[in-house]
Amino acid sequence: MSTDVSDVSRDVLVRPIQSQSRKFLAALAGALGAIGVWLFFYVGQLEHGLIVTHLADWGSGGGVPWGLYIGAFIWWVGIAHGGIILSAAVRLIGLDRYQPVARMAELLTIAALSCAGLFILIHVGRPDRLVTSVVPAWPTRVQWSPLMWDVTVITAYFVLTATYLLLTIRYDIHRLRDRLPDRLEPVYKMLMIGYTEREDEVVERMVWWVAFAIIIMAPLLLHGGVIPWLFALLPSMAGWAGGVQGPSFLSIALTSAVSGIIIIAAAFRWAYDWEELIPEAVFRGLATWLGFFSLIFLWLQLQQVMTGIFAAPTRLQHATEVKLATPAYWVAIGLVGLTLLYIFASALKPSLFSIRAMVVASFTVLVGTLIEKTLFVVEGLQHAHFSLYDGVPGPYIPSPTELSALVGTVGIVVLFFLLVSKVIPVVELHAIESDHEEVSE
């Protein structure tokens, strides 16, 4: 049975590399503009310090030391982990329907992890503190510090994902080389060092084992383990401590990642007329998964609320009551809940389903999960079992500097996809080979 792919299919696959459009230029301008806005505010932060974010104090004097920076850090890490879990599941379980978006999920992981690391760099104030404080402390603190566990596993995860991506793109570059631009020949030569077709079978087994390691690490050590342990292991923080944080973080990671993949896949489908390459069935399947993960997210939120208000310790009950009285929390829950209702309704009546509506729903989910994680960080600090200041902690409102960082990192992700799409195929060649194989059968 032949798996040869037609010239037309190959041309469709490399269309983003070969073409230049107004859509691309508009997206590029928007991404660069967003990054420029962030850099403008970040220069002000470097000049004046974290005081410009109102995160330099704790208590009645000025709010909390952690806010949107750390909330966005958790959010980006979750998107990264959920993205690579989806890609790994495609290989391990044989979810061939989602093969067209598997590489997009891998690229999203690389971009999101980079943005998460950037928020740590931003939040330490002076960037040199990472070199003078974190790096020297790592050898002696990694054994018992959840913060050092965090740095270690995220670095390991980044390396695993980059290796995973590199192993899979060599196959595509070799077979599509005659359609790739000559000006990037040095890049392709570097990526293809030592490549022979005999390695394909070996690489396929290697990728399977890397995917297996990723699937194991994600729930046990990453967004189901180390990241929530940074908070769950602090009993002095009433809103943070507890074993439910691991499953809760993981549900948010998967929900956010699927939402991000839907938006990215829809953008490429719209920009390059990839209706056949990424068919509607892919989005219907992703919508089902988004609905499932959204349901788990809401269920875990209910578990936290019930255990926080029914015969709970005084401080935990107070923190829960404050959360329930915060309009932003209900906005977050409402956004995810509305998405779940839409997905349920479109399952009952398929005519209600549309890719455009799913993009809007995915965007609302991303907003909702970001709000929830930022509130989680802030409320844990505001309702601790101790007080550094007399009086009630002041309210937290994200500053323009913090909001600009969020806008800037979104711009960085967009720019990353725009640039990568001009160098390598963002959809695997295997995706169209599988379609061709099914037709041949």
C-alpha positions in Angstrom: 0.0 0.0 0.0 1.6 3.3 -1.1 1.7 6.3 1.1 3.0 8.7 -1.7 1.5 12.1 -1.3 0.4 14.1 -4.4 2.1 17.3 -5.4 -1.1 19.2 -4.8 -1.2 18.0 -1.2 2.4 18.9 -0.6 1.9 22.4 -2.1 -1.0 22.9 0.3 1.1 21.8 3.3 3.9 24.3 2.5 1.6 27.1 1.5 2.4 29.3 4.5 6.1 29.0 3.7 5.8 29.9 0.0 3.1 32.6 0.2 3.0 36.1 1.6 -0.3 37.7 2.3 -1.9 40.8 3.8 -3.3 38.6 6.6 0.2 37.5 7.5 1.5 41.1 7.4 -1.5 42.3 9.5 -0.9 39.6 12.1 2.8 40.4 12.1 2.2 44.1 12.7 -0.3 43.3 15.5 2.2 41.0 17.2 5.0 43.4 17.0 2.8 46.2 18.2 1.7 44.1 21.3 5.4 43.4 22.1 6.2 47.0 21.7 3.6 48.1 24.2 4.9 45.6 26.7 8.6 46.7 26.2 7.5 50.3 26.7 6.1 49.5 30.1 8.8 47.0 31.0 11.5 49.7 30.5 9.6 51.8 33.0 9.6 48.8 35.5 13.3 48.4 35.0 13.9 52.1 35.7 11.6 52.5 38.7 11.3 49.0 40.1 8.3 46.8 40.9 6.6 49.7 42.6 5.0 50.6 39.2 3.0 47.3 39.5 1.8 48.0 43.1 3.3 44.5 43.9 6.0 45.8 46.1 4.2 45.6 49.4 1.9 43.3 51.4 -1.2 44.1 53.5 -2.9 47.4 54.0 0.1 49.3 52.6 -0.4 48.2 49.0 -2.0 44.9 48.1 -0.1 41.7 47.5 3.4 40.7 46.3 2.0 38.3 43.7 -0.7 39.0 41.1 -1.2 38.8 37.4 2.5 38.0 36.8 2.3 34.7 38.7 -1.3 34.0 37.6 -0.2 34.4 34.0 2.9 32.2 34.7 0.6 29.4 35.9 -1.7 29.9 32.9 1.0 29.8 30.3 2.6 26.7 31.9 -0.8 25.0 31.9 -1.3 25.8 28.2 2.1 24.4 27.5 1.6 21.2 29.4 -1.9 20.6 28.1 -0.7 21.2 24.5 2.1 18.6 24.6 -0.2 16.1 26.3 -2.6 16.3 23.4 0.2 15.8 20.9 1.7 12.9 22.8 -1.8 11.3 23.1 -2.1 11.4 19.3 1.0 9.2 19.0 0.4 6.9 22.0 -3.3 6.3 21.6 -3.5 6.6 17.8 -5.9 9.6 17.7 -5.3 10.1 14.0 -8.2 12.6 13.7 -6.1 15.1 15.5 -2.8 14.6 13.7 -3.3 17.8 11.7 -3.0 19.8 14.9 -0.4 17.7 16.7 2.5 19.8 15.6 0.7 23.0 16.4 0.3 21.7 20.0 4.0 21.0 20.1 4.8 24.5 18.9 2.3 26.0 21.4 4.1 24.2 24.2 7.5 25.7 23.2 6.0 29.2 22.9 4.0 28.9 26.1 6.8 27.6 28.2 9.0 30.5 26.9 6.3 33.0 28.0 6.0 31.3 31.4 9.7 31.7 31.9 9.6 35.3 30.8 7.1 36.1 33.5 9.5 34.8 36.2 12.2 37.0 34.7 9.8 40.0 34.8 8.7 39.3 38.3 12.1 39.1 40.0 12.5 42.8 39.2 16.1 43.0 38.2 16.8 40.2 35.6 20.3 39.6 37.0 18.7 38.2 40.2 18.1 35.0 38.3 21.9 34.6 37.9 22.9 35.9 41.3 20.1 34.2 43.3 18.4 31.3 41.6 21.3 29.7 39.7 23.7 29.6 42.7 21.0 28.3 45.0 19.8 25.5 42.8 22.4 22.8 43.7 21.7 23.2 47.5 18.0 23.9 47.3 16.7 21.5 44.6 16.3 18.6 47.2 13.7 20.3 49.3 12.4 23.5 47.6 9.3 23.3 45.5 10.4 26.4 43.6 13.6 24.6 42.5 11.6 21.5 41.6 9.5 23.9 39.4 12.6 25.3 37.6 14.0 21.8 37.2 11.0 20.0 35.7 10.0 22.9 33.4 13.5 23.0 32.0 13.4 19.2 31.5 10.0 19.5 29.9 11.2 22.2 27.5 14.2 20.0 26.5 11.9 17.0 26.0 9.4 18.9 23.9 12.2 20.5 21.7 13.7 17.1 21.2 10.3 15.7 20.4 9.7 18.4 17.8 13.1 18.1 16.2 12.8 14.4 15.7 9.5 14.8 13.9 10.4 17.7 11.6 13.5 16.0 10.1 11.2 13.6 8.3 9.2 16.4 6.7 12.1 18.6 5.8 13.8 15.7 3.9 10.7 15.0 1.8 9.6 18.6 1.2 13.1 20.0 0.6 12.4 20.9 -3.0 9.5 23.1 -1.9 11.3 24.9 0.9 13.1 28.3 0.3 16.7 28.2 -0.7 17.5 31.2 1.5 16.9 29.0 4.6 19.3 26.3 3.4 21.7 26.8 6.4 18.9 26.3 8.8 17.7 23.1 7.1 21.3 21.8 6.9 21.7 22.3 10.6 18.3 20.6 11.4 19.2 17.7 9.1 22.7 16.9 10.4 23.3 13.2 10.1 19.9 12.4 8.7 19.3 9.3 6.6 16.0 7.6 5.7 17.1 4.6 7.7 16.6 6.6 10.9 12.8 7.0 10.4 11.8 3.8 12.0 14.2 4.3 14.9 12.9 7.9 15.3 9.4 6.7 15.3 10.1 4.4 18.3 12.1 7.2 20.0 9.2 9.6 19.6 6.8 7.1 21.0 9.0 6.7 24.2 9.4 10.5 24.5 5.6 10.9 24.2 5.2 8.2 26.9 7.6 10.1 29.2 5.7 13.3 28.6 2.3 11.7 29.4 3.8 10.2 32.6 5.5 13.5 33.7 2.6 15.8 33.0 0.1 14.6 35.6 2.6 13.4 38.1 5.4 16.0 38.1 4.2 19.0 36.1 0.8 20.6 36.1 -0.6 17.8 38.2 2.3 17.9 40.6 5.2 20.3 41.0 3.3 23.5 39.9 0.4 23.0 42.3 2.8 21.8 45.0 4.2 25.3 45.0 0.9 26.4 46.6 -0.7 23.2 48.0 2.2 22.5 50.4 1.8 25.9 52.2 -0.7 25.3 55.0 -0.4 28.9 56.2 -2.2 30.0 53.0 -5.9 29.0 53.5 -6.9 29.3 49.8 -3.9 27.4 48.5 -3.3 24.3 50.7 -4.9 21.0 49.9 -4.7 17.9 47.7 -7.3 19.1 45.2 -4.9 21.7 43.7 -3.2 19.0 41.6 -6.3 17.8 39.7 -7.6 21.4 39.6 -4.5 22.7 37.9 -4.4 19.8 35.5 -8.0 20.4 34.5 -7.3 24.1 33.8 -4.2 23.1 31.8 -6.1 20.8 29.5 -9.0 23.2 29.2 -6.7 26.1 28.3 -4.6 24.1 25.9 -7.4 22.7 23.9 -8.9 26.3 23.6 -5.5 27.6 22.4 -5.2 24.8 19.8 -8.7 25.5 18.5 -7.9 29.2 18.0 -4.5 28.5 16.3 -5.9 25.8 14.0 -8.8 28.0 13.0 -6.5 30.9 12.3 -4.3 28.8 9.9 -7.4 27.2 8.4 -8.8 30.6 7.6 -5.6 32.2 6.5 -4.4 29.5 4.1 -7.7 27.9 3.0 -6.9 24.6 4.8 -10.5 23.3 4.8 -9.4 19.9 3.6 -6.2 19.8 5.6 -7.9 20.6 8.9 -11.5 19.5 8.4 -14.5 20.5 10.6 -14.4 17.0 12.1 -11.2 18.0 13.9 -12.9 21.0 15.5 -15.9 18.9 16.5 -13.6 16.5 18.2 -11.7 19.2 20.0 -15.0 20.8 21.1 -16.0 17.5 22.7 -12.7 17.4 24.6 -13.0 21.0 25.6 -16.5 20.3 26.9 -15.3 17.3 28.9 -12.3 19.2 30.5 -14.5 22.3 31.2 -16.9 20.0 33.1 -14.1 18.6 35.1 -12.8 22.1 35.8 -16.3 23.2 37.1 -16.7 20.1 39.1 -13.4 20.7 40.9 -14.3 24.3 41.5 -17.5 23.0 43.2 -15.4 20.6 45.4 -13.3 23.5 46.6 -16.3 25.7 47.3 -18.2 23.0 49.2 -15.2 22.1 51.4 -14.5 25.7 52.0 -17.9 26.8 53.3 -19.3 23.7 55.1 -17.9 23.4 58.6 -14.5 24.5 57.3 -11.7 26.1 59.4 -12.4 29.8 60.1 -9.7 31.2 57.8 -10.5 28.8 54.9 -14.3 29.6 55.2 -13.5 33.3 55.2 -11.3 33.0 52.1 -14.0 30.9 50.3 -16.8 33.4 51.2 -14.7 36.3 49.9 -14.1 34.4 46.7 -17.8 33.8 46.3 -18.4 37.5 46.9 -15.9 38.5 44.2 -17.6 39.3 40.8 -14.5 38.3 38.8 -14.7 34.8 40.1 -18.3 34.4 38.8 -17.2 35.9 35.5 -14.6 33.2 35.2 -17.0 30.4 36.1 -19.7 31.9 33.9 -17.4 32.0 30.9 -16.4 28.4 31.2 -20.0 27.4 32.0 -21.4 29.1 28.9 -18.9 27.4 26.8 -19.9 24.0 28.3 -23.5 24.8 27.6 -22.8 25.7 24.0 -20.8 22.5 23.4 -23.6 20.5 25.0 -26.3 22.2 22.9 -24.3 21.8 19.6 -23.9 18.1 20.4 -27.7 17.7 20.8 -28.3 19.9 17.7 -25.3 19.7 15.3 -26.5 22.6 13.2 -25.6 25.0 16.1 -21.9 24.1 15.7 -19.6 26.4 13.8 -15.8 26.9 13.9 -16.3 30.6 14.4 -18.4 30.0 17.5 -15.9 27.6 18.8 -13.1 30.2 18.4 -15.2 32.6 20.4 -15.9 30.0 23.0 -12.2 29.0 23.3 -11.3 32.7 23.8 -13.8 33.0 26.6 -12.4 29.8 28.3 -8.9 31.2 28.1 -10.1 34.5 29.7 -12.0 32.5 32.4 -9.1 30.3 33.3 -6.7 33.2 33.5 -9.0 35.1 35.8 -9.5 32.1 38.0 -5.7 31.4 38.4 -5.0 35.1 39.1 -7.7 35.2 41.7 -6.3 32.0 43.2 -2.9 33.5 43.6 -4.1 36.8 45.1 -6.7 35.4 47.5 -4.2 32.9 48.9 -2.0 35.8 49.9 -4.8 38.0 51.2 -6.3 35.4 53.5 -3.2 33.8 55.0 -3.1 32.5 58.6 -0.8 35.3 59.6 -0.6 39.0 59.0 2.4 41.2 58.4 0.4 44.4 58.7 -2.5 45.5 60.9 -5.8 46.0 59.1 -7.4 44.4 56.1 -5.2 43.8 52.9 -5.9 46.3 50.2 -7.7 45.2 47.1 -5.7 44.0 44.1 -6.2 45.5 40.7 -3.8 44.6 37.8 -1.7 47.6 36.8 -1.2 48.7 33.2 2.4 47.4 33.5 1.1 43.9 34.3 -1.6 43.9 31.7 1.0 45.0 29.1 3.1 42.0 29.9 0.1 39.7 29.3 -0.5 41.5 25.9 3.2 41.2 25.1 3.4 37.5 25.7 0.3 36.9 23.6 2.1 38.9 20.9 5.2 36.8 21.4 3.2 33.6 20.8 1.6 35.0 17.7 5.0 36.1 16.4 6.5 32.7 17.1 3.9 30.9 15.1 4.2 33.5 12.2 8.0 33.0 12.0 8.0 29.3 12.4 5.3 28.9 9.8 7.7 30.5 7.3 10.4 27.9 8.1 8.8 24.5 8.7 5.4 23.0 8.0 3.1 23.6 11.0 1.2 20.4 10.0 3.0 17.1 9.9 3.4 15.4 6.5 2.1 12.3 8.2 -1.3 14.0 8.5 -1.8 14.1 4.7 -0.1 10.8 4.2 -2.7 9.2 6.5 -5.5 10.8 4.5 -3.9 9.6 1.2 -3.5 6.1 2.7 -7.2 6.0 3.7 -8.2 7.0 0.1 -5.8 4.4 -1.4 -7.5 1.7 0.7 
